Amino acid sequence: MSRNSSNQNEQKALVRPGSGPKRSKSLGRRMAEQERELTDQMAEKRKRRRAARDVYGAVGFDLMYENGIAQVEEGLFSQTLAFDDISYQSAREETQQAIFSGWCQLFDYFGAESCVQLAVVNRPIPADLIGRKRFFDASDPATAAYAEEYNRILNDKMREGVSNLVRERYLTFSVGAASIEEAIPKLARMRTDAEQTLAKMRSASRPLSGEERLDAIHGLLRPGKPNLFSWEAVGAAGGLTSKDLICPTSLDFKPEGSGTCFKTEDTWGQVLSINRFGSELSDRCLADIIDLPIPLAISIHVQAMDKSKAVAFVKKRIAWMDKEIIDEQMSAVKKGYDFQILPSELKYSKEEAEDLLDHLQNRNQRLYVYTGLVYTYAPTREQLDDQVMQIVSTARRNSIEADALDFRQREGLNSVLPLGHNHVEVSRMMTTAQVAIQMPFATQELAQTGGGYYGQNKQSSNLVLCNRKRLASPMGFVAGKPGSGKSFSVKREIENTILAYPDDEIIILDPAGEYSPVVVANGGESIRFAPDSDTHLNPFDLADVAHQSPSAQMAFKIDAFLALSSATMAEGAEGLPEADKSIISRCVEAAYREAAETGRDPLLGDFHRILKEQPEPEARDIALRYERYVEGALSFFNHPSNVGFERRITNIDFKDLSENMRAFGIIAVLESVRNRMYYNYERGITTWLYIDEVQSLFGHPAIISYFSKYWAEGRKFNLIATGITQNSVYMLDHEEARNMVLNSDFVLLHKQSPLDRRAWAELLDMSAQEASYIDESVRAGEGLLIAGGARVPLKDDFPKGKLYELFNTKPEEIAAKKRESDFAKRARRRKGADQ
C-alpha cells in the first residue's frame, strides 16, 4: 500500500501541470541570461582596455602564474603549448592527408565553451649575436683551438642565412572559470588532448611555463630588447608585477597622427586583418607568408559554434536568401523578365550556403568564428611599409586579402599576443576543413638548443642544429655511397659531441681505421686489434656490471656468446641449430661457475675446454670453430682484458682483421661497451657509440637478434648509438634492421645508389621531392636529415682548416697531404746533411 501511494505521489509529481515546461524554460532562460551577462562583461572589459591611458591597462592580460596559466580577464584563463615543426610541405600526398586529418581533429577537440589561438612567430636573431655567437666552449686547452675555429666557421655560415629568424609555433586555448583552481583541470584536459593529437602528427609539444609565456609576449611587445624578467622580482617584496617587467615604456597608437600603425618604444608595428579568401584555399596560403624573411607573427583565432546553433544559423541564412530569390522573381515577373534568371551573386551564395549545410549535417564538419591577423614590425616607418607590402602581395598570390586595422591597432596587438583572447571584432564563418587547411608548417627548419651542426638548410641556407638528446629515440643511422660525405658527417658529429658535452663518453668501432686522427687530436685513445697487437679483450669480462643481478648478467652473456658463435660460422642465414644453442648456454654457465671458485672471470680458453668435454658431437664442432680464437695469432680474445675506457674518447681499430674476424671482434667489443654503458648510466653520463660498416652485423640471425636487443636496451641506459653503412640494401633486407631504423629518430642520408634510394624511400615513406635530395645528382656533403618529425635537406661546403683536415677522407687530398709531409721531411734531412 505504501508502495502504491509512493508511486501515485511520483506520478503526481511527474504530471503536475506546467511543471516540466516551466523548468525547461527557466533553465534555458538562465543559460541565455548567463551567456548575455558574460558577453556584456567581455564587452565592458574590452571597452576598458581600449580606453586605458596607461601601458599596463592597455596590454591584454591581468595575471601570469608560474605554471604558465594566465588570467586574461576576470573569469577567463588560458594556457599555451609550443609545438615543433614537421615536414609537411615536402611530404607525400598520403602523409599530407593524414596530417590534415589530424589538424581537423585538433580543432574539433575544442568545444564551444573554449577559444583557440594558433600563432606562428618569426623572431629575428639579435643583431649582436649574428656572426658573434658562441656555439662551443673554448675553455678546455685540449680542444680550445678546434672550438675557436668551429665557432668562427659557424658564425660565417650564420651570416649566409636567408633570414636568420627563429620560428616558434604556439597553440593557446582559453576557458571561462570562476577561479584558477577551477580553470586548472579544464585546461589540463584540453592540453592532454592537444598534445596527443600533435604527437600523432609527430610534432613534439610542451606547455610553456609562466616565464616562457612572458618571454613570448615580451618579444612581441618589445622586439629586440632583452628580457630581464625574474620571478624573484615579482611580488610584495619587490612591489612589481609581471607586467612591470615585460611591458614597454610607451605605446603610441597614433604615431604622427596615423591610425594604421603604432609605435612600441622606438619600434614601428602594424597589425593586418585577413578579411577575404578565394573560393579555393591552398595549404600554402599561410606557409608562403610565414616563409617571408621578415619578422612577423601570424595569429588565427577560432571559436567553435554549438552544432545545433550552427545548423540553425545556416538555415536562417538560407531562408533569408530564399526570400531574396522570391522577391527577385516577383520583381522580374512584374517587369516581364524571365523569373528564372537570378543575380549570379545571389545564386552562388545560395549554392554555397546549401553546400555548407550539407557539410555540417552529413560530413561531420563544424562551424567556427574565425579571425586572422598578421603583425610585423621594423625600426623605421619606411621599412615597416615595405614589409607590409611584401605581406599583402604574398597574401594576394594565395587569393587572400589582408587589410590594415585602421584605428584598431591596440585591439590587433592584444589579439596577436599568445593569450587566447580575441579583441578584434572582425570575423567570418569557416568550416573545420577551411580552418585546418591553413597549415602553420612552412619551410622546414631545425635549430634545436644545444644542438650540433649538421650542415645548412639547402633551401634557406640557415644553420641546421640538431640535439639528439631531445629526440624521443636518439638512436640513428648514417648512410651513403663512398665519397658522398658520410664519414665526414660522422666525424663532424663526433667533434660536435666532444665540444658540446665535455662529460659524455664516445666509443667508435672502426673497421677501416679512419677515425683515429679525430680521436687522437682531441685527447682520445685509439686501440688496435690485430694479430701483431698486444691488446687483449676478454668477452667474459663482467667489469662495471656488479649492479646487475647474476641471472641478468648470465642472460646477457649467453645472448652474446650465441652471437659470437654465429660469427664463427661460414654457413648462410639458416641460423644456429637449437642443439648448438643449448650446448653453448650450458657451457657459458659452466665456465662462470668454475671461474667463480677461483675468484676470477673465465677466459675463452676455459669455454673452449668445457666445450670439448661435452658428450655431444655438436659440441666438438662448436669447439673446432672457436679453436683459432683460442690458440695462435688470433688468440688476443683469450686473455684477461687490458683494454679500458679510461679516456672519454676511444677508437677501436679493426682494420687489420679479416672480414669474418671483424664481426667476432665487434660483438666482443659491444659486450665491453655494454658494461661501460651501465657504469656511465649510474654516473649520469651519456655514452655515444659509433659502429662503422654496421651491415656486417646483419649476416646471421643470432647476430641480428643480439644486436636488435642491444639497440633497444641501450635507449634505456643513456646510450646514443649510430650505425654507419654504405650498403643500405643489404642491411634493409632484414626485417630486424628495418624495425631498428623505424624505431630510431635520427637518420642522415647522403647520396645513394638507385637501389639504395628506392629502399630508403619505401621504408621512410619519402615523397619524390625528399628522394631527390639523396639521388646521384647531389654533391658530396648534401643529403637529407630526418630528426623526429623534421626532414631537412642539407648542404655543406665546409671550409679548409684544422677541422677540415681532421674530418677529410678524400683519398686524393689525403695522399697529397702525405706527399707534402714526406717532401718536407726529406727537405729537412737534406738541409741537415748540408750543414
C-alpha positions in Angstrom: 0.0 0.0 0.0 2.8 2.4 0.9 4.5 1.4 -2.4 1.3 2.3 -4.4 0.9 5.6 -2.6 4.5 6.3 -3.3 4.0 5.5 -7.0 0.9 7.7 -7.0 2.9 10.6 -5.4 5.7 10.1 -8.0 3.1 10.1 -10.9 1.5 13.3 -9.5 4.9 14.9 -9.3 5.7 13.9 -12.9 2.4 15.1 -14.4 1.9 18.2 -12.3 0.5 20.7 -14.8 3.1 23.1 -16.3 6.0 21.9 -14.1 8.1 20.3 -16.9 7.9 23.1 -19.5 8.4 25.8 -16.8 11.6 24.2 -15.6 12.9 23.7 -19.1 12.2 27.3 -20.0 13.7 28.6 -16.8 16.9 26.6 -17.4 17.1 27.9 -21.0 16.4 31.4 -19.8 19.1 31.1 -17.1 21.7 29.9 -19.6 20.8 32.6 -22.1 20.9 35.2 -19.4 24.3 33.9 -18.2 25.6 34.0 -21.8 24.4 37.5 -22.3 25.9 38.5 -18.9 29.3 37.0 -19.9 29.2 38.7 -23.3 28.3 42.0 -21.7 31.2 41.6 -19.2 33.7 40.8 -22.0 32.5 43.8 -24.0 32.8 46.0 -21.0 36.4 44.7 -20.3 37.4 45.2 -23.9 36.0 48.7 -23.7 38.1 49.4 -20.7 41.2 48.1 -22.5 40.5 50.4 -25.4 40.0 53.4 -23.1 43.1 52.7 -20.9 45.6 55.5 -20.9 48.5 53.6 -19.3 50.5 50.8 -20.9 49.7 48.2 -18.2 45.9 48.7 -18.6 46.2 48.5 -22.4 48.1 45.2 -22.5 45.6 42.4 -22.6 46.1 40.2 -19.6 45.8 40.5 -15.8 48.0 37.9 -14.2 50.6 35.3 -15.1 51.2 32.3 -12.9 54.4 30.3 -12.7 52.8 27.2 -14.1 52.1 29.0 -17.3 48.4 29.7 -16.8 47.4 33.3 -17.5 44.3 35.1 -16.1 43.5 37.0 -19.3 40.4 38.7 -17.8 38.4 38.1 -14.7 36.8 34.7 -15.3 38.9 33.9 -18.4 42.1 31.7 -18.2 44.4 30.4 -20.9 47.4 28.1 -21.4 49.9 27.9 -24.3 51.6 24.9 -25.9 54.8 25.3 -28.0 54.9 22.6 -30.8 57.6 21.6 -33.2 57.8 21.9 -36.9 57.2 18.9 -39.1 57.9 18.1 -42.7 54.5 18.8 -44.3 55.2 20.7 -47.5 57.6 18.2 -49.0 55.8 15.1 -47.7 53.9 12.5 -49.8 50.2 13.2 -50.5 49.1 10.4 -48.3 51.2 11.8 -45.4 49.8 15.3 -46.0 46.2 14.0 -45.9 47.0 12.2 -42.6 48.4 15.5 -41.1 45.4 17.4 -42.4 43.0 14.9 -40.8 44.9 15.2 -37.5 44.7 19.0 -37.7 41.0 18.8 -38.2 40.7 16.6 -35.1 42.8 19.0 -33.2 40.3 21.9 -33.7 37.3 19.7 -33.3 38.5 18.7 -29.8 37.8 22.2 -28.5 34.2 22.8 -27.7 32.0 25.9 -28.0 33.0 26.9 -24.4 36.6 27.5 -25.3 38.6 29.7 -27.7 41.7 28.6 -29.6 44.5 30.7 -30.9 47.2 29.4 -33.4 50.3 31.6 -33.6 53.4 31.4 -35.8 56.1 33.9 -34.8 59.2 34.7 -36.8 61.6 36.3 -34.3 64.9 37.7 -35.6 68.1 36.5 -34.0 69.5 39.5 -32.1 71.8 41.5 -34.4 74.6 41.4 -31.8 74.6 37.6 -32.0 74.8 37.2 -35.8 78.4 36.5 -36.5 79.3 36.6 -32.8 77.5 33.6 -31.3 79.4 31.2 -29.1 78.4 27.7 -30.2 81.1 25.8 -28.3 83.1 26.5 -25.1 86.8 27.1 -25.7 87.9 26.8 -22.1 89.4 23.3 -22.4 93.0 23.7 -23.5 93.0 20.3 -25.3 90.2 21.3 -27.6 90.3 25.1 -27.5 91.8 25.6 -30.9 89.1 23.4 -32.5 86.3 25.1 -30.6 87.5 28.6 -31.7 87.8 27.5 -35.3 84.4 25.8 -35.2 82.8 28.9 -33.7 84.3 31.1 -36.4 83.1 28.7 -39.2 79.5 28.6 -37.9 79.3 32.3 -37.4 80.5 32.8 -41.0 77.8 30.4 -42.2 75.2 32.1 -40.0 75.7 35.3 -42.0 74.9 33.3 -45.1 71.4 32.5 -43.8 68.5 34.0 -45.8 66.5 35.2 -42.8 68.4 34.4 -39.5 65.0 34.0 -37.9 63.9 31.7 -35.1 60.4 30.3 -35.9 58.1 29.4 -33.0 54.7 27.9 -33.1 52.1 28.3 -30.3 48.7 26.8 -29.6 46.8 28.8 -26.9 43.4 27.8 -25.6 41.3 29.7 -23.1 38.3 28.7 -21.0 35.9 30.5 -18.6 36.2 29.7 -14.9 35.4 31.4 -11.6 39.0 30.8 -10.3 42.4 29.5 -11.1 41.6 26.3 -9.2 38.5 25.7 -11.4 40.5 26.5 -14.6 43.4 24.1 -14.0 41.5 20.8 -14.6 39.7 22.2 -17.6 42.9 23.4 -19.2 44.6 20.2 -18.3 42.1 18.1 -20.3 42.4 20.4 -23.3 46.2 20.3 -23.1 46.3 16.5 -22.9 44.0 16.2 -26.0 46.1 18.7 -28.0 49.4 17.0 -27.0 48.1 13.6 -28.0 46.9 14.8 -31.4 50.1 16.7 -32.1 52.1 13.6 -31.2 50.2 11.6 -33.8 51.4 14.1 -36.4 55.0 13.6 -35.0 55.0 17.1 -33.7 56.5 17.2 -30.2 54.8 19.7 -27.9 55.2 21.1 -24.4 53.4 23.5 -22.2 55.1 26.9 -21.7 55.9 27.9 -18.2 54.9 31.3 -17.0 58.4 32.7 -17.6 58.4 31.3 -21.2 55.0 32.8 -21.9 56.1 36.2 -20.6 59.2 35.9 -22.8 57.0 35.2 -25.9 54.8 38.2 -25.0 57.8 40.4 -24.4 59.3 39.5 -27.8 56.2 40.9 -29.5 55.7 44.0 -27.2 59.4 45.0 -27.1 61.1 43.5 -30.2 64.8 43.2 -30.0 65.0 44.3 -26.3 66.5 41.9 -23.7 64.0 40.3 -21.4 65.1 40.9 -17.8 62.1 39.2 -16.2 62.7 37.2 -12.9 60.1 35.7 -10.5 62.3 36.9 -7.6 61.5 40.5 -8.6 57.7 39.9 -8.6 55.6 40.0 -5.5 55.0 42.0 -2.4 58.8 42.2 -1.6 59.7 43.7 -4.9 56.5 45.6 -5.3 56.4 44.7 -9.0 54.0 42.6 -11.2 55.0 40.6 -14.3 53.6 43.4 -16.5 56.1 45.9 -14.9 58.9 43.8 -16.2 57.8 42.9 -19.7 55.7 45.9 -20.9 57.2 48.6 -23.0 57.7 52.0 -21.5 55.4 53.6 -24.1 52.8 52.5 -26.6 51.6 55.1 -29.2 48.6 54.0 -31.2 48.5 57.2 -33.3 52.1 57.9 -34.2 52.5 61.1 -36.2 48.6 61.2 -36.3 48.4 57.8 -38.2 45.8 55.3 -37.1 47.1 52.5 -39.4 50.1 51.6 -37.3 51.6 52.1 -33.8 54.9 52.6 -32.0 56.2 50.5 -29.1 59.1 52.5 -27.7 61.3 53.1 -30.8 59.9 50.3 -33.0 57.1 50.7 -35.6 54.5 48.0 -35.8 51.3 47.2 -37.8 48.6 44.6 -37.5 46.8 43.5 -40.6 43.5 41.6 -40.8 42.9 38.7 -43.1 39.5 39.6 -44.4 38.7 37.8 -47.7 39.6 34.4 -49.1 39.3 33.0 -52.6 36.9 30.2 -53.4 39.7 27.6 -53.0 42.2 27.6 -50.2 45.7 26.1 -50.7 47.7 24.5 -47.9 50.4 27.0 -48.7 48.2 30.1 -48.2 49.8 30.8 -44.8 53.1 29.0 -45.5 54.2 31.5 -48.1 53.6 34.4 -45.7 55.4 32.5 -42.9 58.4 31.9 -45.2 58.9 35.7 -45.8 62.4 36.6 -44.4 60.9 39.3 -42.2 59.9 39.5 -38.5 56.2 38.8 -38.2 53.6 36.9 -36.2 50.5 35.2 -37.7 47.7 34.7 -35.3 44.4 32.8 -36.0 41.6 32.8 -33.5 38.8 30.2 -33.9 35.8 29.5 -31.7 33.5 26.6 -32.4 29.8 27.2 -32.6 27.4 24.8 -31.0 26.4 22.3 -33.7 22.7 22.9 -33.3 23.2 26.7 -33.3 25.5 26.4 -36.4 22.8 24.5 -38.3 20.1 26.9 -37.3 22.4 29.9 -38.3 22.9 28.5 -41.8 19.3 27.6 -42.2 18.3 31.1 -41.2 20.7 32.5 -43.9 19.3 30.1 -46.5 15.7 31.2 -45.6 16.7 34.8 -45.9 18.3 34.1 -49.4 15.1 32.2 -50.4 13.1 35.3 -49.5 15.5 37.4 -51.6 15.1 35.0 -54.5 11.3 35.2 -54.3 11.5 39.0 -54.2 13.7 38.9 -57.3 11.4 36.6 -59.1 8.3 38.6 -58.3 10.0 41.7 -59.5 11.1 40.0 -62.7 7.5 38.8 -63.4 6.1 42.3 -62.9 8.7 43.7 -65.3 8.2 41.0 -67.8 11.6 39.4 -67.4 12.4 35.7 -67.2 12.0 35.0 -63.5 14.4 32.0 -63.7 17.3 34.4 -64.3 18.7 35.3 -60.9 21.7 37.6 -60.0 24.8 35.5 -60.1 26.0 36.6 -56.7 22.7 35.6 -55.0 22.6 32.3 -56.9 26.2 31.5 -55.9 25.6 32.5 -52.3 22.6 30.2 -52.1 24.6 27.2 -53.5 27.5 27.9 -51.1 25.1 28.0 -48.1 23.4 24.8 -49.1 26.8 23.1 -49.5 27.8 24.4 -46.1 24.7 23.0 -44.6 25.4 19.6 -46.2 28.9 19.7 -44.7 27.5 20.4 -41.2 24.8 17.8 -41.3 26.3 15.0 -43.3 30.1 15.4 -43.3 30.9 15.9 -39.6 32.1 19.4 -40.1 31.8 22.1 -37.5 31.4 25.9 -37.9 33.9 28.3 -36.4 34.0 32.0 -35.9 37.4 32.9 -37.5 39.7 35.9 -37.1 43.1 36.0 -38.9 45.8 38.6 -38.1 49.3 39.3 -39.3 51.7 41.5 -37.2 55.0 42.8 -38.4 57.4 45.4 -37.0 60.5 47.4 -38.1 62.8 50.1 -36.8 61.5 52.7 -39.3 58.2 53.6 -40.9 59.6 53.1 -44.4 60.9 49.6 -43.6 57.6 48.8 -42.0 55.7 49.9 -45.1 58.0 47.7 -47.3 57.4 44.7 -45.1 53.6 45.3 -45.1 53.7 45.4 -48.9 55.5 42.0 -49.0 52.9 40.5 -46.8 49.9 41.9 -48.8 51.4 40.9 -52.2 52.2 37.4 -50.9 48.7 37.0 -49.5 47.1 38.1 -52.8 49.1 35.5 -54.7 47.2 33.0 -52.5 43.8 34.7 -53.0 43.9 36.3 -49.6 43.2 40.0 -48.9 45.0 41.5 -45.9 43.9 45.0 -44.8 45.1 47.3 -42.1 43.1 47.6 -38.9 42.6 51.3 -39.0 42.3 52.8 -35.5 42.1 49.3 -34.1 45.8 48.6 -33.7 45.5 48.3 -29.9 42.9 45.6 -30.3 45.0 43.9 -33.0 48.2 43.9 -30.9 46.4 42.3 -27.9 44.9 39.7 -30.2 48.3 38.8 -31.6 49.8 38.1 -28.2 49.6 34.4 -27.4 46.9 34.8 -24.7 44.0 33.1 -26.4 41.7 36.1 -26.4 40.4 37.9 -29.5 39.8 41.6 -29.1 39.2 42.3 -32.8 35.6 42.2 -33.9 36.4 41.3 -37.5 35.4 37.8 -38.1 33.8 35.4 -40.6 32.5 31.8 -40.5 34.6 28.9 -41.6 34.2 25.1 -41.5 36.7 22.7 -39.9 38.3 21.9 -43.2 38.7 25.6 -44.2 40.4 26.3 -40.8 42.6 23.2 -40.9 43.9 23.8 -44.4 45.7 26.9 -43.2 48.8 24.9 -42.2 51.3 26.5 -39.9 54.1 24.4 -41.4 56.3 26.1 -43.9 59.9 25.5 -45.0 61.3 23.0 -42.6 64.0 24.5 -40.3 65.8 22.7 -37.5 67.7 24.8 -34.9 67.4 23.0 -31.5 69.0 24.5 -28.4 72.3 22.8 -27.6 72.4 21.0 -30.9 75.4 20.2 -33.1 76.0 21.4 -36.6 74.9 19.1 -39.5 75.1 21.5 -42.4 73.0 24.3 -43.9 69.4 24.1 -45.0 69.5 23.6 -48.7 66.5 25.9 -49.2 67.2 28.7 -46.8 71.0 28.4 -46.0 70.1 28.7 -42.3 72.2 26.5 -39.9 70.8 23.1 -39.2 71.4 22.3 -35.5 70.1 19.0 -34.1 70.2 18.0 -30.4 69.9 14.2 -30.5 69.3 14.1 -26.7 66.0 15.9 -27.3 64.7 13.1 -29.6 62.4 10.5 -28.3 64.7 7.8 -29.6 68.2 9.2 -30.2 69.5 6.1 -31.8 70.3 6.5 -35.5 71.9 5.6 -38.8 74.1 7.4 -41.3 74.2 6.0 -44.9 75.7 7.0 -48.2 77.7 5.9 -51.2 81.5 6.0 -50.9 82.6 9.6 -51.5 79.2 11.1 -50.5 80.5 12.7 -47.3 79.3 10.1 -44.9 82.5 9.7 -42.9 83.0 13.5 -42.9 79.5 13.9 -41.4 80.1 11.3 -38.7 83.5 12.9 -37.7 81.8 16.3 -37.6 79.2 15.0 -35.3 81.8 13.4 -33.1 83.5 16.7 -32.9 80.2 18.4 -32.1 79.8 15.9 -29.2 83.3 16.4 -27.9 82.9 20.2 -27.7 79.3 20.4 -26.7 79.2 17.6 -24.0 82.6 17.5 -22.2 81.4 14.9 -19.8 80.0 12.4 -22.3 82.0 9.3 -23.4 82.4 8.4 -27.1 83.3 4.9 -28.4 84.0 4.2 -32.1 84.1 0.8 -33.7 86.3 1.5 -36.7 86.8 -1.4 -39.2 88.6 0.8 -41.7 91.0 2.6 -39.3 89.9 6.1 -40.4 88.7 7.7 -37.2 92.0 7.7 -35.3 93.0 11.3 -36.4 89.9 13.0 -34.9 90.1 10.8 -31.7 93.8 11.3 -31.0 93.7 15.0 -31.9 91.1 15.6 -29.2 93.0 13.7 -26.5 91.4 10.3 -27.0 92.9 6.9 -27.4 93.0 4.6 -30.4 93.1 0.8 -29.6 94.2 -1.5 -32.3 93.2 -5.2 -32.6 95.5 -7.1 -34.9 97.5 -10.4 -34.9 100.6 -8.5 -34.0 99.0 -6.3 -31.3 99.4 -6.9 -27.6 95.8 -5.6 -27.0 93.6 -8.1 -25.2 89.8 -8.2 -24.6 88.0 -10.9 -22.7 84.4 -11.4 -23.9 83.6 -13.0 -20.4 84.6 -9.8 -18.6 81.9 -8.6 -16.1 83.6 -5.4 -15.1 81.3 -2.5 -14.2 78.1 -4.6 -14.1 78.0 -5.5 -10.4 74.7 -3.7 -10.0 73.0 -6.2 -12.4 71.6 -9.4 -10.9 73.6 -12.6 -11.6 70.7 -14.0 -13.7 70.5 -10.9 -15.8 74.3 -10.9 -16.3 74.1 -14.6 -17.4 71.2 -14.0 -19.8 73.1 -11.1 -21.5 76.3 -13.2 -21.8 74.5 -16.2 -23.2 73.0 -14.0 -25.9 76.4 -12.5 -26.6 78.0 -16.0 -27.0 75.3 -17.1 -29.3 76.1 -14.1 -31.5 79.8 -14.8 -31.2 79.2 -18.4 -32.2 77.2 -17.3 -35.2 80.1 -15.0 -36.2 82.4 -18.1 -36.4 80.1 -19.9 -38.8 80.7 -19.8 -42.6 77.2 -21.1 -43.4 74.4 -19.0 -44.8 71.5 -17.4 -42.9 69.9 -20.6 -41.6 70.9 -19.8 -38.0 72.3 -21.8 -35.1 70.6 -25.2 -34.6 68.7 -25.5 -31.3 71.1 -28.1 -30.1 74.0 -25.7 -30.5 72.2 -23.0 -28.6 71.6 -25.4 -25.7 75.2 -26.6 -25.6 76.6 -23.0 -25.8 74.3 -21.8 -23.0 75.3 -24.8 -20.8 79.0 -24.2 -21.3 78.8 -20.5 -20.7 77.2 -21.1 -17.3 79.7 -23.8 -16.5 82.6 -21.5 -17.4 81.3 -18.9 -15.0 80.7 -21.4 -12.2 84.3 -22.8 -12.5 85.9 -19.4 -12.6 83.8 -18.2 -9.6 85.5 -20.9 -7.4 88.9 -19.2 -8.1 87.6 -15.7 -7.9 88.3 -14.7 -11.5 86.4 -14.2 -14.8 86.5 -17.1 -17.2 88.5 -16.9 -20.4 87.7 -18.0 -23.9 90.1 -20.9 -23.4 88.0 -22.2 -20.4 84.9 -22.1 -22.6 86.7 -23.9 -25.4 87.9 -26.6 -23.0 84.5 -27.2 -21.5 83.0 -27.5 -25.0 85.5 -30.3 -25.8 84.5 -32.1 -22.6 80.8 -32.3 -23.6 79.5 -35.7 -24.9 77.6 -34.3 -27.9 79.4 -34.3 -31.3 77.9 -30.9 -32.0 79.9 -29.6 -29.0 83.2 -30.7 -30.7 82.1 -28.9 -33.9 81.5 -25.7 -32.0 84.8 -26.1 -30.2 86.6 -26.5 -33.5 85.1 -23.2 -34.8 86.5 -21.5 -31.6 89.9 -23.0 -31.8 91.6 -20.3 -33.9 90.4 -17.7 -31.4 92.0 -19.6 -28.5 95.3 -20.6 -30.0 97.7 -18.9 -32.4 97.8 -15.4 -33.9 94.1 -14.7 -33.3 94.1 -15.5 -29.6 94.0 -11.9 -28.4 90.4 -12.6 -27.1 91.8 -15.4 -24.9 93.5 -13.2 -22.2 92.3 -11.1 -19.3 91.3 -7.7 -20.6 93.9 -5.0 -20.7 91.6 -2.6 -22.6 89.8 0.0 -20.7 87.8 3.1 -21.5 89.9 5.4 -19.3 89.7 8.3 -21.7 86.4 9.8 -22.7 87.0 9.2 -26.4 88.1 5.7 -27.5 88.5 4.3 -31.0 88.6 0.6 -31.6 90.6 -0.1 -34.8 89.7 -3.4 -36.6 91.4 -2.5 -39.9 93.9 -5.4 -39.7 91.3 -8.1 -39.1 89.7 -10.3 -41.7 86.0 -9.7 -42.5 84.8 -12.7 -40.5 87.1 -11.8 -37.6 85.7 -8.2 -37.6 82.2 -9.4 -36.8 83.5 -11.5 -34.0 85.6 -8.6 -32.7 82.8 -6.1 -33.0 80.5 -8.3 -30.9 83.2 -8.9 -28.3 83.7 -5.1 -28.0 80.0 -4.4 -27.9 79.9 -6.5 -24.7 82.5 -4.3 -23.1 80.7 -1.2 -24.3 77.5 -2.6 -22.7 79.4 -2.9 -19.4 80.6 0.7 -19.8 77.2 1.9 -20.7 75.8 0.5 -17.4 78.6 2.1 -15.5 78.1 5.5 -17.1 74.4 5.4 -16.6 74.8 5.0 -12.9 77.0 8.2 -13.0 74.5 10.1 -15.2 76.8 10.1 -18.2 75.7 9.6 -21.8 77.6 7.0 -23.9 77.9 7.7 -27.6 78.6 4.6 -29.8 79.5 4.7 -33.5 79.6 1.4 -35.5 81.0 1.7 -39.0 80.1 -0.9 -41.6 77.2 -1.9 -39.4 75.8 -4.1 -42.2 78.4 -6.7 -41.2 76.2 -7.4 -38.1 73.3 -8.5 -40.2 74.8 -11.6 -41.7 73.3 -14.1 -39.3 70.0 -14.4 -37.4 71.6 -14.9 -34.0 73.8 -11.8 -34.5 70.8 -9.8 -35.7 68.8 -10.8 -32.7 71.6 -9.9 -30.3 72.2 -6.5 -32.0 68.5 -5.7 -32.1 68.1 -6.4 -28.3 71.3 -4.4 -27.7 69.9 -1.4 -29.7 66.6 -1.5 -27.9 68.1 -1.9 -24.4 70.6 0.9 -25.0 67.9 3.6 -25.2 67.0 2.9 -21.5 70.6 3.4 -20.3 71.6 6.8 -22.0 73.2 5.1 -25.0 73.2 7.1 -28.3 74.2 4.6 -30.9 74.8 5.3 -34.6 75.1 2.7 -37.3 77.1 3.7 -40.4 76.8 1.9 -43.7 77.4 2.2 -47.4 75.5 -0.9 -48.3 71.9 0.0 -47.3 70.1 -2.6 -49.4 71.9 -5.5 -47.8 71.1 -4.1 -44.3 67.5 -3.2 -45.1 66.8 -6.7 -46.5 66.5 -7.8 -42.8 63.2 -7.1 -41.0 65.0 -6.5 -37.7 67.2 -3.8 -39.4 64.1 -2.1 -40.8 62.5 -2.2 -37.4 65.6 -0.7 -35.8 65.5 2.2 -38.4 61.8 2.8 -37.9 62.4 2.9 -34.1 65.2 5.4 -34.4 64.5 9.1 -34.6 67.8 10.1 -36.3 68.6 9.1 -39.9 71.2 11.0 -42.0 71.2 10.1 -45.7 73.7 11.2 -48.3 74.0 10.3 -52.0 72.5 6.8 -52.6 72.6 4.4 -55.5 69.3 3.9 -57.3 68.6 0.6 -55.4 69.5 2.1 -52.0 67.4 5.2 -52.7 64.4 3.1 -53.5 64.8 1.1 -50.4 65.1 4.2 -48.1 62.2 5.9 -49.9 59.9 2.9 -49.4 60.9 2.4 -45.8 60.7 6.0 -44.7 57.7 6.9 -46.9 59.5 9.6 -48.8 57.9 11.9 -51.3 59.5 12.3 -54.7 60.9 15.7 -53.6 62.5 14.1 -50.5 64.0 11.3 -52.5 65.6 13.8 -54.9 67.7 15.1 -52.0 69.6 11.8 -51.9 69.8 10.9 -55.6 73.0 10.6 -57.6 72.9 14.2 -58.8 73.6 15.7 -55.3 77.1 16.8 -54.3 79.3 15.4 -51.5 78.0 16.6 -48.2 74.5 17.1 -49.4 71.6 14.9 -48.3 68.5 14.6 -46.1 68.4 14.7 -42.3 65.5 13.1 -40.6 65.3 14.0 -36.9 62.0 13.1 -35.2 59.2 14.8 -37.3 61.7 17.0 -39.1 63.0 16.3 -42.6 65.6 18.9 -43.7 67.5 18.9 -46.9 71.2 19.6 -46.3 74.2 21.1 -48.0 77.7 21.7 -46.5 80.7 23.4 -48.0 83.0 23.1 -45.0 86.0 25.4 -45.3 89.5 24.1 -45.2 91.5 24.3 -42.0 92.4 22.3 -38.9 88.9 20.8 -38.6 88.7 20.0 -42.3 91.9 18.1 -42.1 90.5 16.1 -39.2 87.3 15.2 -41.0 88.6 14.8 -44.5 88.5 11.3 -46.1 89.1 12.1 -49.7 91.9 9.8 -50.9 93.4 12.2 -53.3 93.6 15.0 -50.8 95.0 12.7 -48.1 97.6 11.4 -50.5 98.6 14.9 -51.5 98.9 15.8 -47.8 101.1 12.8 -47.2 103.3 13.6 -50.2 103.6 17.2 -48.9 104.6 16.0 -45.5 107.1 13.4 -46.9 108.6 16.1 -49.1 109.0 18.4 -46.1 110.7 15.7 -44.1 113.2 14.9 -46.9 113.9 18.6 -47.3 114.7 18.9 -43.6 117.0 15.9 -43.8 118.9 17.3 -46.8 119.2 20.6 -45.1 120.6 18.9 -42.0 123.1 16.9 -44.2 124.3 20.1 -45.9 125.0 21.7 -42.6 
